Amino acid sequence: KAGVPFSRHNPAHTHHYAKSTRRRAKTDPLDTRMLSDYGRRYQPEAEPAPREEGERLQSLAGHRDQLVAMRATL
């Protein structure tokens, strides 16, 4: 919504990338630097911003899943 380009990645891929750089410390500044390095190296495509109607549908689907699970439990 802020107009900032972004991309999503499998956490396992970024974790293995971090291991390959031999950085063992786990702090927010180091994680930020590692993700920035990962982005510069692999040049991921920016994703389109999620549309509000899609987010609403995902929310409703999640709620439906909860209700179905509750019905099964009962």
Beta strands, then each sheet from edge to edge (+ up, - down):
end
